[in-house]
């Protein structure tokens, strides 16, 4: 479902501040696979997601989603295939519009908007069912302006909006980092439920090692713009916070070995 091949991106090229954000990064996900991405600040995690979403054009490499080459396509053209949930709960929703109106915007994403498409009774019922799945009571606040919701409710709404049209790929960029621990757990539970229910292919960046261990079918660790470690199957299931931290501290040693 997702194939990133030899992605390269250099910032401030040919200056003293030159930095390789992506240095030959390759990632492949099967349909329905939930992959977690970890790594230190500046490892290339967000650069990878931004390249996939189209926000960050590559210098070299190729990005394919559902068999289509999206490498040169702008963000709005990728919206029909790719949905994103960001770290800031204020991004991804329109605060002066109601919950139902935000859901309608998501419902029309990637298609051809027409004036006759509006908040019909059928649509409201469909939105209510989708909101009820996350268990935060948003189905009873359909006519509430989103700006009046808590951060956790807004982030949960962003998640429901992102998956409403069954995208080929869901990108989660530290989407629980700005939330308190209890709310972050609720949003992660809703995320896992949505990924399973809709059989979504998802790529999630996180700094939360407990979430990295608990969620996802596979895990990749990045460092200096490269994938240093990839865990799948039983290796991922057996991973613990302690073993991941130990492997993380070994990353510079792997780099020296690979470049020797």
C-alpha positions in Angstrom: 0.0 0.0 0.0 2.9 2.4 0.7 6.4 2.2 -0.9 9.0 4.9 -0.2 12.2 4.2 -2.3 15.5 5.8 -1.6 14.1 9.1 -0.4 16.6 11.9 -0.1 16.2 15.5 1.2 18.9 17.9 2.1 18.3 21.2 3.8 20.6 24.3 3.3 22.6 22.4 0.7 26.2 23.6 0.2 26.2 25.8 3.3 27.7 25.3 6.8 24.2 24.4 8.0 23.7 21.6 5.5 21.6 18.8 7.0 20.4 15.5 5.5 16.8 15.1 6.6 16.3 11.9 4.6 19.3 10.0 3.4 18.2 7.1 1.2 15.2 6.2 3.3 13.1 3.3 2.1 9.9 2.1 3.7 7.3 -0.4 2.6 3.9 -1.2 4.2 1.3 -3.8 3.3 -2.4 -3.0 3.3 -3.7 -2.9 6.8 -0.3 -2.6 8.4 0.1 -0.2 11.4 3.7 0.9 11.6 5.2 3.0 14.4 8.2 5.3 13.7 10.5 6.3 16.6 13.8 8.1 16.8 15.5 11.2 18.4 14.8 14.8 17.5 16.1 15.4 14.0 16.2 11.7 13.1 14.0 12.3 10.0 10.6 11.1 11.3 8.5 14.1 10.5 10.4 14.7 7.3 9.4 11.2 6.2 5.7 11.9 6.9 5.9 15.3 5.3 7.5 13.8 2.2 4.7 11.2 1.9 2.0 13.8 2.4 3.5 16.1 -0.2 4.4 19.0 2.2 8.1 18.3 1.7 9.3 17.8 -2.0 12.1 15.2 -2.3 15.4 15.9 -3.9 15.5 12.2 -5.0 13.5 9.1 -4.6 10.0 7.8 -5.2 6.7 7.6 -3.3 3.9 5.2 -4.2 0.6 4.8 -2.5 -1.8 2.0 -3.7 0.3 1.5 -6.7 0.2 5.1 -7.9 3.4 7.2 -8.1 2.7 10.4 -6.0 6.2 11.7 -6.0 5.5 14.8 -8.0 1.9 15.4 -6.9 1.0 18.3 -4.7 -0.7 18.0 -1.3 -4.2 18.6 -2.5 -4.0 15.9 -5.1 -2.8 13.4 -2.6 -5.8 14.1 -0.3 -8.0 11.5 -1.9 -5.5 8.8 -0.9 -3.7 10.2 2.2 -5.2 11.5 5.5 -3.2 13.2 8.3 -3.6 13.9 12.0 -1.1 16.4 13.4 0.4 17.0 16.8 -1.5 20.3 17.5 -5.2 19.7 18.3 -5.9 23.1 16.7 -4.8 21.9 13.3 -7.0 19.8 11.1 -10.4 21.3 12.3 -12.2 24.6 11.7 -12.9 26.1 15.2 -15.8 28.4 14.1 -17.7 25.6 12.5 -19.8 22.9 14.2 -18.7 19.3 14.7 -21.2 18.3 12.0 -19.9 20.9 9.6 -16.4 19.8 10.1 -17.4 16.2 9.4 -19.1 17.4 6.2 -15.8 19.0 5.0 -14.0 15.7 5.7 -16.7 13.8 3.8 -16.2 16.0 0.7 -12.4 15.8 0.9 -10.7 14.6 -2.3 -14.0 14.7 -4.3 -16.0 17.2 -6.4 -17.9 19.4 -4.0 -21.4 20.3 -5.1 -23.9 22.7 -3.5 -26.6 20.1 -3.2 -24.4 18.1 -0.9 -25.1 19.3 2.6 -26.0 18.2 6.1 -28.9 16.0 5.3 -30.5 13.8 7.9 -28.8 10.8 6.3 -25.4 12.4 6.6 -26.0 13.5 10.2 -26.9 10.0 11.2 -23.8 8.6 9.5 -21.6 11.2 11.3 -23.3 10.4 14.6 -22.5 6.7 14.2 -18.8 7.4 13.4 -18.4 9.7 16.3 -20.0 7.3 18.7 -17.2 4.8 18.0 -14.6 6.8 19.9 -16.7 7.0 23.0 -16.1 10.7 24.0 -19.7 11.8 23.6 -19.1 13.9 20.4 -22.2 12.3 18.8 -24.3 14.4 21.2 -22.4 17.6 20.4 -23.0 17.7 16.6 -24.1 21.3 16.7 -21.3 22.6 19.0 -18.6 24.8 17.6 -15.3 22.9 17.5 -13.5 25.8 19.2 -15.5 24.9 22.4 -14.2 21.4 22.6 -11.3 20.1 24.7 -8.0 19.3 23.1 -8.6 15.6 23.4 -12.1 16.0 21.8 -10.7 18.0 18.9 -7.9 15.5 18.3 -10.5 12.7 18.4 -12.6 14.6 15.9 -9.6 15.1 13.7 -9.0 11.4 13.8 -12.6 10.5 12.8 -12.5 13.1 10.0 -9.2 11.6 8.8 -10.6 8.1 8.5 -14.1 9.0 7.4 -13.5 8.2 3.7 -11.3 5.2 4.3 -8.0 6.7 3.0 -5.4 4.4 1.5 -2.9 5.7 4.0 -3.3 7.4 7.4 -0.4 9.5 8.7 -0.2 10.3 12.4 2.4 12.8 13.4 2.8 12.7 17.2 -0.9 13.2 17.4 -1.1 12.6 21.2 2.0 14.6 22.2 0.1 17.7 23.2 -2.5 15.8 25.3 -2.4 14.9 29.0 -1.6 11.2 29.7 -5.2 10.1 30.3 -6.5 11.8 27.1 -3.6 10.6 25.1 -4.5 7.0 26.1 -8.1 7.5 25.1 -7.0 9.0 21.7 -4.6 6.1 21.1 -7.3 3.5 21.9 -9.6 5.3 19.4 -6.8 5.3 16.9 -6.2 1.5 17.3 -9.9 0.9 17.0 -10.2 3.0 13.9 -7.2 1.3 12.2 -8.6 -2.1 12.9 -12.2 -1.4 12.1 -11.5 0.2 8.7 -8.4 -2.0 8.0 -6.3 1.1 7.5 -2.7 1.3 6.5 -1.1 3.7 9.1 2.2 5.3 9.8 2.6 6.8 13.2 5.4 9.0 14.5 5.7 9.0 18.3 8.2 9.9 21.1 6.1 7.8 23.5 8.0 4.6 23.9 5.1 2.9 25.8 2.8 3.6 22.8 5.5 2.4 20.4 5.6 -1.0 22.2 1.9 -1.3 22.8 0.5 -0.3 19.4 1.3 -1.3 15.8 2.2 -4.4 13.8 5.7 -3.2 12.9 8.2 -0.6 14.1 11.0 1.3 12.5 13.7 3.3 14.3 15.3 6.3 12.4 18.5 8.1 13.0 20.2 10.7 10.8 17.6 10.3 8.1 18.0 6.6 7.8 16.1 3.5 9.0 18.4 1.9 11.5 16.1 -0.8 12.8 12.9 -2.6 11.6 10.8 -4.9 13.7 7.9 -7.0 12.5 5.9 -10.0 13.6 7.1 -11.7 16.8 10.1 -9.3 17.1 7.7 -6.4 17.4 5.4 -8.2 19.7 8.3 -9.1 22.1 9.7 -5.6 22.1 9.8 -3.7 25.4 10.6 -0.1 26.3 13.9 -1.2 27.8 15.0 -3.2 24.7 14.1 -0.3 22.4 16.0 2.2 24.5 19.0 -0.1 24.4 18.8 -0.6 20.6 18.4 3.2 20.3 21.6 3.9 22.1 23.4 1.4 19.8 22.3 3.4 16.6 25.6 5.4 16.3 27.5 2.1 16.4 25.4 0.7 13.6 26.1 3.8 11.6 29.9 3.4 12.0 29.7 -0.3 11.1 27.6 0.4 7.9 29.8 3.2 6.7 33.1 1.4 7.5 
